[in-house]
Amino acid sequence: MKELLRSKAPSLFRLLKGLKYIFGRTKNLLESGLQLALTCFLSARFAKLPPAPERSKPHLLLLTDFNLPPGYEQDSAYELWALSLMEADLASFTRMTLTKGISNKLKFIRDLYETCKTEKPDLILLALGGDPDIFPAAKTWRKICQNLPSPLLVLLADSLPHSISYLERIPEICAVISIDSAAPCQNSSLLAAKSSFLPSPICTRIFFPQNGPRLQQVAFMGLRSHHYRYRAEILDKLEKSGVPVYKGGGYDARVSLENMAEIYRNSLFVVNFSGKNDRIIQCKGRVMEATLCGACLIEYDNPETNKWLRPNIDYVPYSDIEEIPEIVRNLLRKPDKIEKIRLSGMRQAQKKFGAEKTWRQILDFSKRPPMEKTAFP
């Protein structure tokens, strides 16, 4: 009997794998059908929604996911998009959030139509920062865009292939603003013509420099476990070489934006890891936050970061993470060089970064005619 089971095991495994695929595919088709059916019903019900009225400032409808782990004060989408919108003060807005599950998607679609009827937004902003499957299916968005008078603009914080593929299936999108990487949208024949790459909208009322000594030599705030274990290993090597490193952030040691900014203001160096070789290279918010706080940024010689900051002038580049410990030790022997790069990076950040600057560019870009949309630095 054991021999029989052993001989049949590969076939049984393939069968179970096939059944799992069929079940998942069927579930997705059913859910997509439910979303589309509801959208068609609502499209007929709200067939004659008027366009947005004339306003002194535009009114936006901000659509984000919602994930608030235990112990967190604010969800990351709120910190990134809502706080910066409030600081910029260029538009009023209402935020709608969505969590996983088909029932939540259906409620989200109903609420979207009702909110558009009541508030008549000038622009709908769809903020993608993780798995786009949280949001309605692409076919559903197509129907929504065809029916609602407000244009749909996508705020893309994570330009991974599945997000790009998702957006390529919604040609009705009026514009895509990427804040992590220009290349994925630029390389998409369906998105390049209506895409722009901008820096993260960082709140300068939170992230700002201050005079005085920097008591920490090196800081890193971010994930260091699981797929990001390589970060912890490099930081451990740096510590073993005699350089103390402040490590925080991530899921286990998350701090408020205010506390993070205080850590950066107290740090001489902030280390950034831009991505892994098997994934896209990104310029994440840590680059803007660190330089706005006046820290000397140590960053991969990153083509995305180089659109805003100059290597060896505004930040210290590395080509391999194994170089980081030696780079730090060498620079600590050259305080004048540290100060020169640190101050240059801070001044460049103050010119380029900030919530008001980024949101003004987002709103201006949304108003451009389609043939003038492309804007890659």
TORKOL-4160 file (C-alpha; in steps of 0.2 Angstrom, whole numbers, padded with zeros to 4 digits, m for minus):
377
<pt num="1" X="0000" Y="0000" Z="0000"/>
<pt num="2" X="0014" Y="0012" Z="0005"/>
<pt num="3" X="0023" Y="0008" Z="m0012"/>
<pt num="4" X="0007" Y="0012" Z="m0021"/>
<pt num="5" X="0004" Y="0028" Z="m0013"/>
<pt num="6" X="0022" Y="0033" Z="m0016"/>
<pt num="7" X="0021" Y="0029" Z="m0034"/>
<pt num="8" X="0005" Y="0039" Z="m0036"/>
<pt num="9" X="0010" Y="0054" Z="m0025"/>
<pt num="10" X="0017" Y="0065" Z="m0040"/>
<pt num="11" X="0000" Y="0062" Z="m0049"/>
<pt num="12" X="m0010" Y="0066" Z="m0034"/>
<pt num="13" X="0000" Y="0082" Z="m0031"/>
<pt num="14" X="m0003" Y="0087" Z="m0049"/>
<pt num="15" X="m0021" Y="0084" Z="m0047"/>
<pt num="16" X="m0023" Y="0094" Z="m0031"/>
<pt num="17" X="m0013" Y="0108" Z="m0039"/>
<pt num="18" X="m0024" Y="0108" Z="m0054"/>
<pt num="19" X="m0040" Y="0108" Z="m0043"/>
<pt num="20" X="m0033" Y="0122" Z="m0033"/>
<pt num="21" X="m0030" Y="0132" Z="m0049"/>
<pt num="22" X="m0047" Y="0128" Z="m0055"/>
<pt num="23" X="m0055" Y="0133" Z="m0039"/>
<pt num="24" X="m0046" Y="0149" Z="m0038"/>
<pt num="25" X="m0049" Y="0154" Z="m0056"/>
<pt num="26" X="m0068" Y="0150" Z="m0054"/>
<pt num="27" X="m0069" Y="0160" Z="m0038"/>
<pt num="28" X="m0060" Y="0175" Z="m0047"/>
<pt num="29" X="m0072" Y="0174" Z="m0061"/>
<pt num="30" X="m0087" Y="0174" Z="m0050"/>
<pt num="31" X="m0081" Y="0188" Z="m0040"/>
<pt num="32" X="m0077" Y="0198" Z="m0055"/>
<pt num="33" X="m0094" Y="0194" Z="m0062"/>
<pt num="34" X="m0103" Y="0200" Z="m0046"/>
<pt num="35" X="m0093" Y="0217" Z="m0047"/>
<pt num="36" X="m0097" Y="0220" Z="m0065"/>
<pt num="37" X="m0115" Y="0216" Z="m0063"/>
<pt num="38" X="m0117" Y="0228" Z="m0048"/>
<pt num="39" X="m0107" Y="0241" Z="m0058"/>
<pt num="40" X="m0119" Y="0239" Z="m0073"/>
<pt num="41" X="m0134" Y="0241" Z="m0061"/>
<pt num="42" X="m0127" Y="0257" Z="m0053"/>
<pt num="43" X="m0121" Y="0264" Z="m0070"/>
<pt num="44" X="m0139" Y="0263" Z="m0075"/>
<pt num="45" X="m0146" Y="0270" Z="m0059"/>
<pt num="46" X="m0133" Y="0285" Z="m0059"/>
<pt num="47" X="m0133" Y="0287" Z="m0078"/>
<pt num="48" X="m0134" Y="0306" Z="m0078"/>
<pt num="49" X="m0122" Y="0312" Z="m0064"/>
<pt num="50" X="m0118" Y="0330" Z="m0067"/>
<pt num="51" X="m0099" Y="0336" Z="m0069"/>
<pt num="52" X="m0090" Y="0344" Z="m0054"/>
<pt num="53" X="m0096" Y="0362" Z="m0051"/>
<pt num="54" X="m0084" Y="0377" Z="m0052"/>
<pt num="55" X="m0074" Y="0378" Z="m0036"/>
<pt num="56" X="m0060" Y="0389" Z="m0029"/>
<pt num="57" X="m0050" Y="0373" Z="m0025"/>
<pt num="58" X="m0053" Y="0356" Z="m0033"/>
<pt num="59" X="m0061" Y="0342" Z="m0023"/>
<pt num="60" X="m0053" Y="0325" Z="m0023"/>
<pt num="61" X="m0059" Y="0308" Z="m0019"/>
<pt num="62" X="m0045" Y="0298" Z="m0012"/>
<pt num="63" X="m0046" Y="0279" Z="m0013"/>
<pt num="64" X="m0034" Y="0269" Z="m0003"/>
<pt num="65" X="m0032" Y="0252" Z="0005"/>
<pt num="66" X="m0033" Y="0251" Z="0024"/>
<pt num="67" X="m0021" Y="0241" Z="0034"/>
<pt num="68" X="m0018" Y="0245" Z="0052"/>
<pt num="69" X="m0008" Y="0232" Z="0062"/>
<pt num="70" X="m0010" Y="0231" Z="0080"/>
<pt num="71" X="0000" Y="0245" Z="0089"/>
<pt num="72" X="0000" Y="0256" Z="0074"/>
<pt num="73" X="m0007" Y="0274" Z="0076"/>
<pt num="74" X="m0010" Y="0277" Z="0058"/>
<pt num="75" X="m0011" Y="0267" Z="0042"/>
<pt num="76" X="0003" Y="0269" Z="0029"/>
<pt num="77" X="m0009" Y="0275" Z="0016"/>
<pt num="78" X="m0015" Y="0289" Z="0027"/>
<pt num="79" X="0003" Y="0294" Z="0031"/>
<pt num="80" X="0008" Y="0295" Z="0013"/>
<pt num="81" X="m0007" Y="0302" Z="0004"/>
<pt num="82" X="m0019" Y="0310" Z="0016"/>
<pt num="83" X="m0007" Y="0319" Z="0028"/>
<pt num="84" X="0003" Y="0326" Z="0013"/>
<pt num="85" X="m0013" Y="0332" Z="0005"/>
<pt num="86" X="m0018" Y="0341" Z="0021"/>
<pt num="87" X="m0001" Y="0349" Z="0022"/>
<pt num="88" X="m0001" Y="0354" Z="0003"/>
<pt num="89" X="m0018" Y="0363" Z="0006"/>
<pt num="90" X="m0021" Y="0363" Z="m0013"/>
<pt num="91" X="m0038" Y="0354" Z="m0013"/>
<pt num="92" X="m0051" Y="0347" Z="m0002"/>
<pt num="93" X="m0053" Y="0328" Z="m0001"/>
<pt num="94" X="m0063" Y="0314" Z="0005"/>
<pt num="95" X="m0054" Y="0297" Z="0008"/>
<pt num="96" X="m0063" Y="0281" Z="0005"/>
<pt num="97" X="m0054" Y="0265" Z="0011"/>
<pt num="98" X="m0055" Y="0246" Z="0006"/>
<pt num="99" X="m0050" Y="0230" Z="0014"/>
<pt num="100" X="m0049" Y="0213" Z="0007"/>
<pt num="101" X="m0065" Y="0203" Z="0003"/>
<pt num="102" X="m0078" Y="0202" Z="m0010"/>
<pt num="103" X="m0091" Y="0209" Z="0001"/>
<pt num="104" X="m0080" Y="0224" Z="0005"/>
<pt num="105" X="m0077" Y="0227" Z="m0014"/>
<pt num="106" X="m0096" Y="0227" Z="m0017"/>
<pt num="107" X="m0099" Y="0239" Z="m0003"/>
<pt num="108" X="m0084" Y="0250" Z="m0010"/>
<pt num="109" X="m0092" Y="0251" Z="m0027"/>
<pt num="110" X="m0109" Y="0256" Z="m0020"/>
<pt num="111" X="m0101" Y="0269" Z="m0009"/>
<pt num="112" X="m0090" Y="0276" Z="m0024"/>
<pt num="113" X="m0106" Y="0279" Z="m0034"/>
<pt num="114" X="m0115" Y="0287" Z="m0019"/>
<pt num="115" X="m0100" Y="0298" Z="m0015"/>
<pt num="116" X="m0098" Y="0304" Z="m0032"/>
<pt num="117" X="m0117" Y="0308" Z="m0033"/>
<pt num="118" X="m0116" Y="0318" Z="m0017"/>
<pt num="119" X="m0099" Y="0326" Z="m0018"/>
<pt num="120" X="m0096" Y="0328" Z="m0037"/>
<pt num="121" X="m0077" Y="0327" Z="m0036"/>
<pt num="122" X="m0066" Y="0335" Z="m0048"/>
<pt num="123" X="m0054" Y="0320" Z="m0048"/>
<pt num="124" X="m0054" Y="0302" Z="m0042"/>
<pt num="125" X="m0037" Y="0297" Z="m0035"/>
<pt num="126" X="m0034" Y="0278" Z="m0034"/>
<pt num="127" X="m0018" Y="0275" Z="m0023"/>
<pt num="128" X="m0010" Y="0258" Z="m0026"/>
<pt num="129" X="0003" Y="0253" Z="m0014"/>
<pt num="130" X="0003" Y="0235" Z="m0013"/>
<pt num="131" X="m0008" Y="0221" Z="m0020"/>
<pt num="132" X="m0020" Y="0229" Z="m0033"/>
<pt num="133" X="m0032" Y="0213" Z="m0031"/>
<pt num="134" X="m0039" Y="0222" Z="m0015"/>
<pt num="135" X="m0047" Y="0234" Z="m0027"/>
<pt num="136" X="m0061" Y="0230" Z="m0040"/>
<pt num="137" X="m0057" Y="0221" Z="m0055"/>
<pt num="138" X="m0050" Y="0230" Z="m0071"/>
<pt num="139" X="m0066" Y="0227" Z="m0080"/>
<pt num="140" X="m0076" Y="0235" Z="m0066"/>
<pt num="141" X="m0065" Y="0250" Z="m0066"/>
<pt num="142" X="m0067" Y="0252" Z="m0085"/>
<pt num="143" X="m0086" Y="0252" Z="m0083"/>
<pt num="144" X="m0084" Y="0265" Z="m0068"/>
<pt num="145" X="m0073" Y="0276" Z="m0078"/>
<pt num="146" X="m0085" Y="0276" Z="m0093"/>
<pt num="147" X="m0100" Y="0281" Z="m0082"/>
<pt num="148" X="m0093" Y="0293" Z="m0069"/>
<pt num="149" X="m0090" Y="0311" Z="m0075"/>
<pt num="150" X="m0074" Y="0312" Z="m0064"/>
<pt num="151" X="m0058" Y="0307" Z="m0072"/>
<pt num="152" X="m0048" Y="0293" Z="m0063"/>
<pt num="153" X="m0029" Y="0296" Z="m0059"/>
<pt num="154" X="m0018" Y="0283" Z="m0051"/>
<pt num="155" X="m0005" Y="0286" Z="m0038"/>
<pt num="156" X="0007" Y="0272" Z="m0039"/>
<pt num="157" X="0018" Y="0269" Z="m0024"/>
<pt num="158" X="0025" Y="0252" Z="m0029"/>
<pt num="159" X="0028" Y="0249" Z="m0048"/>
<pt num="160" X="0029" Y="0230" Z="m0047"/>
<pt num="161" X="0024" Y="0220" Z="m0063"/>
<pt num="162" X="0007" Y="0215" Z="m0056"/>
<pt num="163" X="0002" Y="0233" Z="m0053"/>
<pt num="164" X="0008" Y="0238" Z="m0070"/>
<pt num="165" X="m0002" Y="0224" Z="m0078"/>
<pt num="166" X="m0017" Y="0229" Z="m0068"/>
<pt num="167" X="m0016" Y="0247" Z="m0074"/>
<pt num="168" X="m0013" Y="0242" Z="m0092"/>
<pt num="169" X="m0030" Y="0233" Z="m0092"/>
<pt num="170" X="m0039" Y="0250" Z="m0088"/>
<pt num="171" X="m0036" Y="0261" Z="m0103"/>
<pt num="172" X="m0048" Y="0274" Z="m0097"/>
<pt num="173" X="m0036" Y="0280" Z="m0083"/>
<pt num="174" X="m0032" Y="0298" Z="m0087"/>
<pt num="175" X="m0015" Y="0298" Z="m0079"/>
<pt num="176" X="m0003" Y="0288" Z="m0068"/>
<pt num="177" X="0009" Y="0296" Z="m0056"/>
<pt num="178" X="0023" Y="0285" Z="m0050"/>
<pt num="179" X="0033" Y="0289" Z="m0035"/>
<pt num="180" X="0045" Y="0275" Z="m0034"/>
<pt num="181" X="0051" Y="0271" Z="m0051"/>
<pt num="182" X="0050" Y="0279" Z="m0068"/>
<pt num="183" X="0056" Y="0264" Z="m0078"/>
<pt num="184" X="0040" Y="0252" Z="m0077"/>
<pt num="185" X="0028" Y="0265" Z="m0083"/>
<pt num="186" X="0040" Y="0272" Z="m0096"/>
<pt num="187" X="0043" Y="0254" Z="m0103"/>
<pt num="188" X="0024" Y="0251" Z="m0104"/>
<pt num="189" X="0017" Y="0255" Z="m0122"/>
<pt num="190" X="0000" Y="0257" Z="m0114"/>
<pt num="191" X="0005" Y="0268" Z="m0099"/>
<pt num="192" X="0020" Y="0279" Z="m0105"/>
<pt num="193" X="0010" Y="0292" Z="m0114"/>
<pt num="194" X="0000" Y="0296" Z="m0098"/>
<pt num="195" X="0013" Y="0294" Z="m0084"/>
<pt num="196" X="0024" Y="0305" Z="m0074"/>
<pt num="197" X="0037" Y="0301" Z="m0061"/>
<pt num="198" X="0038" Y="0312" Z="m0046"/>
<pt num="199" X="0046" Y="0311" Z="m0028"/>
<pt num="200" X="0035" Y="0305" Z="m0014"/>
<pt num="201" X="0025" Y="0319" Z="m0006"/>
<pt num="202" X="0034" Y="0321" Z="0010"/>
<pt num="203" X="0027" Y="0332" Z="0024"/>
<pt num="204" X="0040" Y="0346" Z="0027"/>
<pt num="205" X="0031" Y="0351" Z="0043"/>
<pt num="206" X="0037" Y="0334" Z="0050"/>
<pt num="207" X="0053" Y="0331" Z="0040"/>
<pt num="208" X="0064" Y="0346" Z="0042"/>
<pt num="209" X="0082" Y="0349" Z="0048"/>
<pt num="210" X="0089" Y="0357" Z="0064"/>
<pt num="211" X="0105" Y="0364" Z="0070"/>
<pt num="212" X="0115" Y="0355" Z="0083"/>
<pt num="213" X="0126" Y="0339" Z="0085"/>
<pt num="214" X="0120" Y="0323" Z="0077"/>
<pt num="215" X="0123" Y="0310" Z="0091"/>
<pt num="216" X="0119" Y="0294" Z="0081"/>
<pt num="217" X="0132" Y="0289" Z="0068"/>
<pt num="218" X="0121" Y="0278" Z="0057"/>
<pt num="219" X="0102" Y="0275" Z="0056"/>
<pt num="220" X="0091" Y="0263" Z="0046"/>
<pt num="221" X="0072" Y="0263" Z="0048"/>
<pt num="222" X="0064" Y="0249" Z="0038"/>
<pt num="223" X="0061" Y="0230" Z="0036"/>
<pt num="224" X="0075" Y="0219" Z="0041"/>
<pt num="225" X="0068" Y="0201" Z="0041"/>
<pt num="226" X="0062" Y="0188" Z="0029"/>
<pt num="227" X="0065" Y="0194" Z="0011"/>
<pt num="228" X="0075" Y="0209" Z="0019"/>
<pt num="229" X="0087" Y="0199" Z="0029"/>
<pt num="230" X="0101" Y="0205" Z="0018"/>
<pt num="231" X="0099" Y="0222" Z="0026"/>
<pt num="232" X="0101" Y="0216" Z="0043"/>
<pt num="233" X="0116" Y="0206" Z="0039"/>
<pt num="234" X="0125" Y="0222" Z="0031"/>
<pt num="235" X="0120" Y="0233" Z="0046"/>
<pt num="236" X="0127" Y="0219" Z="0058"/>
<pt num="237" X="0143" Y="0219" Z="0049"/>
<pt num="238" X="0144" Y="0238" Z="0050"/>
<pt num="239" X="0141" Y="0237" Z="0069"/>
<pt num="240" X="0154" Y="0223" Z="0071"/>
<pt num="241" X="0167" Y="0235" Z="0063"/>
<pt num="242" X="0164" Y="0247" Z="0077"/>
<pt num="243" X="0151" Y="0259" Z="0070"/>
<pt num="244" X="0135" Y="0259" Z="0080"/>
<pt num="245" X="0119" Y="0258" Z="0070"/>
<pt num="246" X="0101" Y="0264" Z="0076"/>
<pt num="247" X="0089" Y="0251" Z="0069"/>
<pt num="248" X="0070" Y="0253" Z="0069"/>
<pt num="249" X="0055" Y="0253" Z="0059"/>
<pt num="250" X="0047" Y="0239" Z="0050"/>
<pt num="251" X="0033" Y="0229" Z="0057"/>
<pt num="252" X="0040" Y="0225" Z="0074"/>
<pt num="253" X="0048" Y="0242" Z="0078"/>
<pt num="254" X="0037" Y="0255" Z="0069"/>
<pt num="255" X="0037" Y="0273" Z="0075"/>
<pt num="256" X="0027" Y="0288" Z="0071"/>
<pt num="257" X="0033" Y="0299" Z="0057"/>
<pt num="258" X="0037" Y="0312" Z="0070"/>
<pt num="259" X="0048" Y="0300" Z="0079"/>
<pt num="260" X="0056" Y="0294" Z="0063"/>
<pt num="261" X="0060" Y="0312" Z="0058"/>
<pt num="262" X="0068" Y="0315" Z="0075"/>
<pt num="263" X="0079" Y="0300" Z="0073"/>
<pt num="264" X="0085" Y="0306" Z="0056"/>
<pt num="265" X="0088" Y="0323" Z="0063"/>
<pt num="266" X="0099" Y="0315" Z="0076"/>
<pt num="267" X="0109" Y="0304" Z="0064"/>
<pt num="268" X="0124" Y="0308" Z="0054"/>
<pt num="269" X="0121" Y="0295" Z="0041"/>
<pt num="270" X="0105" Y="0287" Z="0035"/>
<pt num="271" X="0107" Y="0271" Z="0025"/>
<pt num="272" X="0095" Y="0266" Z="0011"/>
<pt num="273" X="0093" Y="0250" Z="0002"/>
<pt num="274" X="0084" Y="0253" Z="m0015"/>
<pt num="275" X="0080" Y="0235" Z="m0020"/>
<pt num="276" X="0086" Y="0218" Z="m0024"/>
<pt num="277" X="0094" Y="0212" Z="m0041"/>
<pt num="278" X="0078" Y="0202" Z="m0045"/>
<pt num="279" X="0066" Y="0216" Z="m0043"/>
<pt num="280" X="0064" Y="0234" Z="m0049"/>
<pt num="281" X="0075" Y="0247" Z="m0042"/>
<pt num="282" X="0065" Y="0260" Z="m0033"/>
<pt num="283" X="0067" Y="0277" Z="m0025"/>
<pt num="284" X="0057" Y="0276" Z="m0009"/>
<pt num="285" X="0052" Y="0290" Z="0003"/>
<pt num="286" X="0067" Y="0286" Z="0014"/>
<pt num="287" X="0078" Y="0296" Z="0002"/>
<pt num="288" X="0067" Y="0311" Z="0003"/>
<pt num="289" X="0064" Y="0310" Z="0022"/>
<pt num="290" X="0083" Y="0308" Z="0026"/>
<pt num="291" X="0089" Y="0322" Z="0016"/>
<pt num="292" X="0075" Y="0334" Z="0021"/>
<pt num="293" X="0081" Y="0331" Z="0039"/>
<pt num="294" X="0099" Y="0335" Z="0034"/>
<pt num="295" X="0106" Y="0318" Z="0036"/>
<pt num="296" X="0120" Y="0312" Z="0024"/>
<pt num="297" X="0111" Y="0299" Z="0014"/>
<pt num="298" X="0121" Y="0283" Z="0009"/>
<pt num="299" X="0111" Y="0275" Z="m0006"/>
<pt num="300" X="0114" Y="0263" Z="m0020"/>
<pt num="301" X="0120" Y="0273" Z="m0036"/>
<pt num="302" X="0102" Y="0273" Z="m0041"/>
<pt num="303" X="0096" Y="0279" Z="m0058"/>
<pt num="304" X="0079" Y="0283" Z="m0050"/>
<pt num="305" X="0086" Y="0293" Z="m0036"/>
<pt num="306" X="0098" Y="0301" Z="m0048"/>
<pt num="307" X="0083" Y="0310" Z="m0056"/>
<pt num="308" X="0082" Y="0320" Z="m0040"/>
<pt num="309" X="0099" Y="0319" Z="m0031"/>
<pt num="310" X="0117" Y="0319" Z="m0038"/>
<pt num="311" X="0129" Y="0305" Z="m0033"/>
<pt num="312" X="0144" Y="0310" Z="m0023"/>
<pt num="313" X="0137" Y="0328" Z="m0022"/>
<pt num="314" X="0120" Y="0326" Z="m0014"/>
<pt num="315" X="0122" Y="0308" Z="m0007"/>
<pt num="316" X="0135" Y="0295" Z="m0005"/>
<pt num="317" X="0133" Y="0281" Z="m0018"/>
<pt num="318" X="0137" Y="0262" Z="m0017"/>
<pt num="319" X="0137" Y="0249" Z="m0031"/>
<pt num="320" X="0136" Y="0234" Z="m0019"/>
<pt num="321" X="0129" Y="0233" Z="m0002"/>
<pt num="322" X="0145" Y="0225" Z="0004"/>
<pt num="323" X="0154" Y="0241" Z="0002"/>
<pt num="324" X="0143" Y="0250" Z="0015"/>
<pt num="325" X="0154" Y="0247" Z="0030"/>
<pt num="326" X="0170" Y="0252" Z="0022"/>
<pt num="327" X="0161" Y="0268" Z="0015"/>
<pt num="328" X="0155" Y="0273" Z="0032"/>
<pt num="329" X="0172" Y="0270" Z="0041"/>
<pt num="330" X="0181" Y="0280" Z="0027"/>
<pt num="331" X="0169" Y="0294" Z="0028"/>
<pt num="332" X="0170" Y="0295" Z="0047"/>
<pt num="333" X="0189" Y="0300" Z="0045"/>
<pt num="334" X="0183" Y="0314" Z="0033"/>
<pt num="335" X="0171" Y="0325" Z="0043"/>
<pt num="336" X="0173" Y="0340" Z="0030"/>
<pt num="337" X="0167" Y="0328" Z="0016"/>
<pt num="338" X="0152" Y="0322" Z="0026"/>
<pt num="339" X="0147" Y="0340" Z="0030"/>
<pt num="340" X="0149" Y="0345" Z="0012"/>
<pt num="341" X="0138" Y="0331" Z="0005"/>
<pt num="342" X="0126" Y="0332" Z="0019"/>
<pt num="343" X="0122" Y="0350" Z="0017"/>
<pt num="344" X="0122" Y="0349" Z="m0002"/>
<pt num="345" X="0109" Y="0335" Z="m0001"/>
<pt num="346" X="0098" Y="0345" Z="0011"/>
<pt num="347" X="0098" Y="0360" Z="0000"/>
<pt num="348" X="0094" Y="0350" Z="m0015"/>
<pt num="349" X="0080" Y="0341" Z="m0005"/>
<pt num="350" X="0072" Y="0357" Z="0000"/>
<pt num="351" X="0072" Y="0363" Z="m0018"/>
<pt num="352" X="0065" Y="0347" Z="m0025"/>
<pt num="353" X="0054" Y="0338" Z="m0011"/>
<pt num="354" X="0039" Y="0342" Z="m0001"/>
<pt num="355" X="0020" Y="0339" Z="0000"/>
<pt num="356" X="0015" Y="0355" Z="m0008"/>
<pt num="357" X="0028" Y="0354" Z="m0022"/>
<pt num="358" X="0023" Y="0336" Z="m0027"/>
<pt num="359" X="0004" Y="0338" Z="m0025"/>
<pt num="360" X="0005" Y="0354" Z="m0036"/>
<pt num="361" X="0014" Y="0344" Z="m0049"/>
<pt num="362" X="0001" Y="0330" Z="m0048"/>
<pt num="363" X="m0014" Y="0342" Z="m0050"/>
<pt num="364" X="m0006" Y="0351" Z="m0064"/>
<pt num="365" X="m0002" Y="0335" Z="m0073"/>
<pt num="366" X="m0020" Y="0329" Z="m0072"/>
<pt num="367" X="m0025" Y="0344" Z="m0081"/>
<pt num="368" X="m0014" Y="0342" Z="m0096"/>
<pt num="369" X="m0021" Y="0337" Z="m0113"/>
<pt num="370" X="m0018" Y="0318" Z="m0117"/>
<pt num="371" X="m0004" Y="0322" Z="m0130"/>
<pt num="372" X="0006" Y="0332" Z="m0117"/>
<pt num="373" X="0005" Y="0319" Z="m0103"/>
<pt num="374" X="0022" Y="0311" Z="m0103"/>
<pt num="375" X="0033" Y="0319" Z="m0090"/>
<pt num="376" X="0049" Y="0308" Z="m0085"/>
<pt num="377" X="0063" Y="0318" Z="m0078"/>
